[in-house]
Amino acid sequence: MLIRDYIRASSLEEASERYAAGGYILFAGGTDLMVKARGKKWYQDKTFLDISGLQELKEIREEENFLCVGAAVTLTELEENREVRERLPLLYEAVRSVGSTQIRNRATLAGNLANACPASDCIPALVTLGAQVEVYGGKGKRVIPAEQIFRECRACLRHSGMHVRTCYYSDPTEKKLILEPGEMICGIRIPFPKPGTGHWFYKLTQNRTIGMAVMNLSMTVEPDERGKARRIRLSAGGIFPRPVCLETVRGKNAGKSLREACLEQAVNAIEQEKDLLADYPYKRRVFPELIEEGLEALLPDGEEDS
Ligand SMILES: Cc1cc2nc3c(=O)[nH]c(=O)nc-3n(C[C@H](O)[C@H](O)[C@H](O)COP(=O)(O)OP(=O)(O)OC[C@H]3O[C@@H](n4cnc5c(N)ncnc54)[C@H](O)[C@@H]3O)c2cc1C
């Protein structure tokens, strides 16, 4: 691996100061970074700054109606967490779909988000759930809605073939996130969905082995007080240059049923990417089918009025 050096940060303040000074790349689980560092010369003059041992970033805690996940929490730790399994099943399924046990033992949720790959499995789930990202830097802490933290990454989606696995950036946080120089993610806050909310996660891969999604879909259907479907939220990987949440609310769709309105919105959204997306004809055909499958499972008969 071609890197200048590697050090372990001893506190969040130290990590933040060093990172702000320049010449450092944040290193959490290293599952993305090590792949890049093996193949590219990008990091010859950079020091990997390992934040994975910082206790203040290792916490999973409940706060009001949120689960707060520190930036050094691994995907395996999330997978093993009861609150995640029972109260955030969409996130649980997304996390479990990442790579292999070995990858999840090291990879972090914050690293998955910071890497900002359009085919990430966790980002659509976080965006659908309305997660917030806690960011720490010279000006202290601030919170950014997950959906608003990303910049467009058009280059990634132009990659030929069905995979969206090429990252063109040595430090994706600089180009793909709206962070200020020196700002780092210290945690992710995920609101617990309303009781009765249904969820759907689907990952389409090329050959059913370990690897990035060709497309994935995260969807929730929230009920009203009578238990009737009121709001659909969905986000997808492998399609959009920046993660978006498509939301459909019953009664606001000019006479169309919730199902029709949701599908129409999704088709309109993917058609905007016609000139950008590799494998567009395939994805244009399959995307609505993935959504229909989810809606079939989540919207019982008779729940489709406008
Ligand atoms: C074999 C293999 C299979 C994989 N399969 C999948 C898959 O199926 N689905 C999927 O979504 N991903 C997959 N991945 C990608 C990867 O595992 C995830 O993106 C992982 O979650 C990244 O987390 P990490 O902690 O390892 O990040 P790192 O590699 O440590 O860092 C990734 C990027 O984020 C930055 N970063 C890390 N932490 C922070 C922070 N706190 N604040 C700001 N920036 C930060 C780093 O500087 C770096 O640029 C796979 C990777 C491999 C090698």
The ligand as an SDF file (V2000), in Angstrom:
LIG
                    3D

 53 58  0  0  0  0  0  0  0  0999 V2000
  -15.2690   -6.6850   -0.7030 C   0  0  0  0  0  0  0  0  0  0  0  0
  -16.1300   -5.4680   -0.4260 C   0  0  0  0  0  0  0  0  0  0  0  0
  -17.4920   -5.5800   -0.5110 C   0  0  0  0  0  0  0  0  0  0  0  0
  -18.2950   -4.4730   -0.2590 C   0  0  0  0  0  0  0  0  0  0  0  0
  -19.6400   -4.6070   -0.3640 N   0  0  0  0  0  0  0  0  0  0  0  0
  -20.4300   -3.5350   -0.1370 C   0  0  0  0  0  0  0  0  0  0  0  0
  -21.8420   -3.6710   -0.2630 C   0  0  0  0  0  0  0  0  0  0  0  0
  -22.3710   -4.7420   -0.5550 O   0  0  0  0  0  0  0  0  0  0  0  0
  -22.5960   -2.5680   -0.0350 N   0  0  0  0  0  0  0  0  0  0  0  0
  -22.0570   -1.3470    0.3060 C   0  0  0  0  0  0  0  0  0  0  0  0
  -22.8040   -0.3820    0.5070 O   0  0  0  0  0  0  0  0  0  0  0  0
  -20.7180   -1.1950    0.4430 N   0  0  0  0  0  0  0  0  0  0  0  0
  -19.9000   -2.2640    0.2200 C   0  0  0  0  0  0  0  0  0  0  0  0
  -18.5500   -2.1300    0.3360 N   0  0  0  0  0  0  0  0  0  0  0  0
  -18.0070   -0.7920    0.6450 C   0  0  0  0  0  0  0  0  0  0  0  0
  -17.6280   -0.5300    2.1150 C   0  0  0  0  0  0  0  0  0  0  0  0
  -17.5110   -1.6750    2.8820 O   0  0  0  0  0  0  0  0  0  0  0  0
  -18.4800    0.5180    2.7780 C   0  0  0  0  0  0  0  0  0  0  0  0
  -18.5660    1.7150    2.0530 O   0  0  0  0  0  0  0  0  0  0  0  0
  -18.0150    0.8040    4.2250 C   0  0  0  0  0  0  0  0  0  0  0  0
  -19.1780    0.9950    4.9710 O   0  0  0  0  0  0  0  0  0  0  0  0
  -17.0830    2.0080    4.4320 C   0  0  0  0  0  0  0  0  0  0  0  0
  -16.8440    2.1660    5.8370 O   0  0  0  0  0  0  0  0  0  0  0  0
  -15.3660    2.1480    6.4300 P   0  0  0  0  0  0  0  0  0  0  0  0
  -15.5140    2.4390    7.8670 O   0  0  0  0  0  0  0  0  0  0  0  0
  -14.6360    0.9310    6.0580 O   0  0  0  0  0  0  0  0  0  0  0  0
  -14.7920    3.4220    5.6600 O   0  0  0  0  0  0  0  0  0  0  0  0
  -13.2740    3.8060    5.2860 P   0  0  0  0  0  0  0  0  0  0  0  0
  -12.7500    2.9510    4.2010 O   0  0  0  0  0  0  0  0  0  0  0  0
  -12.4460    3.9220    6.5270 O   0  0  0  0  0  0  0  0  0  0  0  0
  -13.5450    5.2790    4.7450 O   0  0  0  0  0  0  0  0  0  0  0  0
  -14.3340    5.4860    3.5880 C   0  0  0  0  0  0  0  0  0  0  0  0
  -14.3040    6.9860    3.2390 C   0  0  0  0  0  0  0  0  0  0  0  0
  -15.0120    7.7320    4.2130 O   0  0  0  0  0  0  0  0  0  0  0  0
  -14.1690    8.6600    4.8740 C   0  0  0  0  0  0  0  0  0  0  0  0
  -14.5650    8.6380    6.2710 N   0  0  0  0  0  0  0  0  0  0  0  0
  -14.5840    7.5550    7.0980 C   0  0  0  0  0  0  0  0  0  0  0  0
  -15.0800    7.9030    8.2930 N   0  0  0  0  0  0  0  0  0  0  0  0
  -15.3790    9.2330    8.2170 C   0  0  0  0  0  0  0  0  0  0  0  0
  -15.9270   10.1790    9.1340 C   0  0  0  0  0  0  0  0  0  0  0  0
  -16.2590    9.8490   10.3830 N   0  0  0  0  0  0  0  0  0  0  0  0
  -16.1230   11.4610    8.7080 N   0  0  0  0  0  0  0  0  0  0  0  0
  -15.8040   11.8240    7.4350 C   0  0  0  0  0  0  0  0  0  0  0  0
  -15.2610   10.9800    6.5360 N   0  0  0  0  0  0  0  0  0  0  0  0
  -15.0590    9.6960    6.9270 C   0  0  0  0  0  0  0  0  0  0  0  0
  -12.7570    8.1790    4.6330 C   0  0  0  0  0  0  0  0  0  0  0  0
  -11.8080    9.2230    4.6660 O   0  0  0  0  0  0  0  0  0  0  0  0
  -12.8870    7.5570    3.2440 C   0  0  0  0  0  0  0  0  0  0  0  0
  -12.7860    8.5170    2.2560 O   0  0  0  0  0  0  0  0  0  0  0  0
  -17.7190   -3.2160    0.0970 C   0  0  0  0  0  0  0  0  0  0  0  0
  -16.3230   -3.1130    0.1960 C   0  0  0  0  0  0  0  0  0  0  0  0
  -15.5230   -4.2210   -0.0740 C   0  0  0  0  0  0  0  0  0  0  0  0
  -14.0320   -4.0860    0.0340 C   0  0  0  0  0  0  0  0  0  0  0  0
  1  2  1  0
  2  3  1  0
  2 52  2  0
  3  4  2  0
  4  5  1  0
  4 50  1  0
  5  6  2  0
  6  7  1  0
  6 13  1  0
  7  8  2  0
  7  9  1  0
  9 10  1  0
 10 11  2  0
 10 12  1  0
 12 13  2  0
 13 14  1  0
 14 15  1  0
 14 50  1  0
 15 16  1  0
 16 17  1  0
 16 18  1  0
 18 19  1  0
 18 20  1  0
 20 21  1  0
 20 22  1  0
 22 23  1  0
 23 24  1  0
 24 25  2  0
 24 26  1  0
 24 27  1  0
 27 28  1  0
 28 29  2  0
 28 30  1  0
 28 31  1  0
 31 32  1  0
 32 33  1  0
 33 34  1  0
 33 48  1  0
 34 35  1  0
 35 36  1  0
 35 46  1  0
 36 37  1  0
 36 45  1  0
 37 38  2  0
 38 39  1  0
 39 40  1  0
 39 45  2  0
 40 41  1  0
 40 42  2  0
 42 43  1  0
 43 44  2  0
 44 45  1  0
 46 47  1  0
 46 48  1  0
 48 49  1  0
 50 51  2  0
 51 52  1  0
 52 53  1  0
M  END
$$$$
